[in-house]
Amino acid sequence: MTDTPIVSVRNIVNRFGEQLVHDGVSLDVHRGEVMGIVGGSGSGKSVLLRTILGLQKPVSGQVLIEGDDLTTMSERQLLNVKRRYGVSFQNGALFSSLTVAENIQLPLREYLKLSQASLDELTALRLTMVGLPLSAAGKYPSQLSGGMIKRAGLARALALDPQVLFLDEPTAGLDPISAAEFDQLVHYLQNSLKLTVIMITHDLDSLLTICDRVAVLVDRKIIVDTLAGIMNNPNPWIHEYFHGPRARGIHPSQSDASGEAHGA
């Protein structure tokens, strides 16, 4: 990783009427890392994601991708920046009236002028990358399992060879085995494609398995640290999240190691 952030969120304020969602949120994501973003219901995870993607303009603050400020860009300028990242929304967000191949080819058709043969070749490559059979290309989303839909959404997110990959609750709704397989797929792709990954998740196993650092949205602010540091943070919500009944998968040995790392 380099010291220069590939994504930098600076003093973001988001408000809806009288409701203040983010009050000076800042976050740097470095090239090549996997950043997990967590937070309770209503903490503004989806709002933050939309702000980073340039889909929502904040009240104040900046969002920089490789130094380019999305908050001051025109729609045309934003289109050029959006080529640099891929997004896989929760539940895949595939167009139900299109086949898997047509879904994957949407961003390719929008940004590139390619022959149908080239589009089909790139589609086959993306399907292979995410572990889907080539026969999935002609299927509609309704014909796929939940896990296959998420993989197809991931294939579409990777269509333009992005530098940054955004994942919104990638393992939500999957059984533990499928969720673990998806985590391993993301880990493999991140390493092999040298991706930077920003992932919103509630899955503690995902945080433990593939995230380099964790950002927690709490009290309209954000706390960023290694998993070890976050696990030792005294904030009540953070403590309950990482040490409560649903955190039984975190072994005592990991917690002990976390304390050593945090104190280092």
C-alpha positions in Angstrom: 0.0 0.0 0.0 1.1 3.5 -0.7 0.7 6.5 1.7 -1.5 8.4 -0.7 -5.1 7.5 -0.3 -6.9 6.3 -3.4 -10.2 7.3 -1.8 -10.4 10.2 0.7 -13.5 11.4 2.5 -13.0 14.7 4.3 -15.3 16.3 6.8 -18.5 15.0 5.2 -21.8 16.4 6.6 -25.1 14.8 5.5 -28.4 16.1 6.7 -32.0 15.4 5.7 -34.2 18.2 7.0 -33.5 18.4 10.7 -31.9 14.9 10.8 -28.1 15.1 11.0 -26.7 11.8 9.7 -23.0 12.6 9.4 -21.2 15.3 11.3 -17.7 15.7 9.9 -17.0 12.2 8.7 -13.4 11.6 7.4 -12.0 8.4 6.0 -8.9 7.6 4.0 -8.7 4.3 2.1 -5.2 3.3 0.8 -4.5 1.5 -2.5 -4.7 -2.2 -2.2 -6.5 -2.5 1.1 -9.8 -3.9 2.1 -11.8 -1.5 4.2 -14.9 -2.8 6.1 -17.6 -0.3 7.1 -20.0 -1.2 9.8 -22.6 0.6 11.9 -26.0 0.3 13.5 -29.4 0.8 11.8 -29.8 4.4 10.9 -26.1 5.2 11.2 -25.9 6.2 7.5 -23.9 3.4 5.9 -25.8 3.5 2.7 -25.8 7.4 2.7 -22.1 7.4 3.1 -21.7 4.9 0.2 -23.9 6.9 -2.1 -21.9 10.0 -1.1 -18.6 8.4 -1.9 -20.0 7.1 -5.3 -21.0 10.6 -6.3 -24.7 9.6 -6.2 -25.5 12.1 -3.5 -24.0 15.5 -2.8 -23.2 16.2 0.9 -24.1 19.4 2.7 -20.4 20.0 3.0 -17.1 18.2 2.7 -15.1 16.5 0.0 -14.9 13.1 -1.6 -11.6 12.5 -3.5 -10.9 9.6 -5.7 -7.2 9.7 -6.7 -7.2 13.4 -5.9 -10.3 14.3 -8.0 -13.1 15.9 -5.9 -16.4 14.3 -6.9 -18.4 17.0 -5.0 -17.4 19.7 -7.5 -17.7 17.8 -10.7 -20.2 18.1 -13.5 -22.2 15.0 -14.6 -19.8 14.5 -17.6 -16.8 14.6 -15.3 -18.4 12.2 -12.9 -19.0 9.7 -15.7 -15.2 9.6 -16.4 -14.5 9.0 -12.7 -17.1 6.3 -12.4 -15.2 4.2 -14.9 -12.5 3.8 -12.2 -14.7 1.9 -9.7 -17.2 -0.9 -9.7 -20.2 -1.4 -7.5 -22.0 -4.5 -6.4 -25.2 -3.4 -4.5 -27.0 -5.5 -2.0 -28.9 -8.5 -3.6 -26.9 -8.0 -6.8 -29.3 -5.3 -8.2 -29.5 -7.1 -11.6 -32.0 -6.0 -14.1 -34.6 -8.8 -14.1 -35.6 -8.3 -17.7 -32.0 -8.9 -18.9 -29.9 -12.0 -19.0 -26.7 -12.3 -16.9 -24.7 -11.6 -20.0 -26.7 -8.5 -20.9 -26.3 -7.3 -17.3 -22.6 -7.7 -17.4 -22.4 -6.0 -20.8 -24.3 -2.9 -19.7 -21.3 -0.9 -18.5 -19.2 -2.2 -21.4 -21.7 -0.9 -23.9 -22.0 2.4 -22.0 -18.3 3.2 -22.0 -16.7 1.2 -24.8 -17.4 0.5 -28.5 -16.9 -3.2 -28.9 -18.1 -5.8 -31.3 -20.6 -8.4 -30.0 -17.9 -11.1 -30.2 -15.7 -9.0 -27.9 -18.5 -8.4 -25.5 -19.3 -12.1 -25.3 -15.6 -12.9 -24.8 -15.3 -10.4 -21.9 -18.5 -11.7 -20.4 -17.2 -15.2 -20.4 -14.0 -14.0 -18.8 -15.9 -12.2 -16.0 -18.1 -15.2 -15.4 -15.0 -17.4 -15.0 -13.4 -14.9 -12.6 -16.3 -15.0 -10.2 -16.8 -18.8 -10.4 -19.9 -19.0 -12.5 -20.4 -21.5 -15.3 -20.6 -20.1 -18.8 -24.1 -21.5 -19.1 -25.2 -18.8 -16.6 -24.7 -16.2 -19.3 -28.1 -16.9 -20.9 -30.1 -17.2 -17.7 -32.3 -14.5 -16.2 -31.8 -13.4 -12.5 -35.0 -15.3 -11.6 -33.4 -18.5 -12.7 -30.4 -18.1 -10.3 -29.8 -18.9 -6.7 -29.0 -16.1 -4.3 -25.3 -16.9 -4.3 -25.2 -16.9 -8.1 -27.0 -13.5 -8.3 -24.3 -12.0 -6.0 -21.6 -13.5 -8.2 -23.3 -12.1 -11.3 -23.5 -8.7 -9.7 -19.8 -8.9 -8.9 -19.0 -9.9 -12.5 -20.8 -6.8 -13.7 -19.0 -4.6 -11.1 -15.7 -5.9 -12.5 -16.7 -5.4 -16.2 -14.6 -2.3 -16.7 -11.5 -3.5 -14.8 -12.0 -1.0 -11.9 -9.3 0.1 -9.5 -11.8 0.3 -6.6 -14.5 -2.2 -5.8 -17.5 -1.2 -3.6 -19.5 -4.0 -2.1 -22.8 -3.4 -0.3 -23.6 -6.2 2.2 -22.0 -8.8 -0.1 -22.8 -11.8 2.1 -26.3 -10.7 3.3 -28.8 -13.5 2.9 -26.3 -16.2 2.2 -25.9 -19.4 4.3 -22.6 -19.6 6.2 -20.9 -21.8 3.7 -21.8 -19.7 0.7 -20.9 -16.5 2.7 -17.4 -18.0 3.4 -16.9 -18.9 -0.2 -17.9 -15.4 -1.3 -15.4 -13.9 1.2 -12.7 -16.1 -0.2 -13.6 -15.1 -3.8 -13.4 -11.4 -2.9 -10.0 -12.1 -1.2 -8.7 -13.9 -4.3 -9.9 -11.2 -6.7 -8.5 -8.4 -4.5 -5.1 -10.1 -4.5 -5.0 -11.1 -8.1 -6.4 -7.9 -9.6 -4.7 -5.6 -7.1 -8.1 -4.1 -6.2 -8.9 -1.7 -3.4 -12.1 -2.9 -1.8 -14.6 -0.8 0.3 -17.2 -3.1 1.8 -20.3 -2.3 3.9 -21.1 -5.4 5.9 -22.7 -6.7 9.1 -20.8 -10.0 8.8 -18.2 -10.4 11.5 -16.7 -13.3 9.7 -16.1 -11.1 6.7 -14.4 -8.5 8.9 -12.2 -11.1 10.4 -11.3 -12.9 7.2 -10.6 -10.2 4.6 -10.6 -6.7 6.0 -7.3 -4.9 6.7 -9.1 -2.1 8.6 -12.5 -1.3 9.9 -14.5 1.9 9.9 -17.4 2.2 12.4 -20.1 4.8 12.0 -21.3 5.7 15.4 -22.7 8.9 17.0 -22.7 10.6 13.5 -18.9 10.2 13.4 -16.6 7.5 12.1 -13.9 5.6 14.0 -11.3 3.9 11.9 -8.7 1.4 13.1 -7.4 -2.1 12.6 -9.8 -4.8 13.7 -7.5 -5.3 16.7 -7.8 -1.6 17.6 -11.6 -1.5 17.0 -12.2 -4.6 19.2 -10.5 -2.8 22.1 -12.4 0.5 21.6 -14.4 1.5 24.7 -17.4 2.9 22.8 -20.5 1.1 24.1 -22.0 0.3 20.7 -18.6 -1.0 19.3 -18.1 -3.1 22.4 -21.5 -4.7 22.2 -21.1 -5.3 18.4 -17.7 -7.0 18.7 -18.1 -8.7 22.1 -21.8 -9.3 22.3 -23.7 -12.6 21.9 -23.4 -12.5 18.0 -19.7 -12.1 18.2 -19.0 -15.6 19.5 -17.0 -16.4 16.4 -14.2 -14.1 17.6 -12.0 -16.4 19.6 -10.4 -15.3 22.9 -7.0 -15.7 21.3 -7.9 -13.2 18.7 -9.1 -10.7 21.3 -5.8 -11.2 23.3 -3.8 -10.6 20.2 -5.9 -7.6 19.5 -5.0 -6.1 22.8 -1.3 -6.5 22.1 -1.6 -5.0 18.7 -3.6 -2.1 20.0 -1.1 -1.4 22.7 1.8 -1.6 20.2 
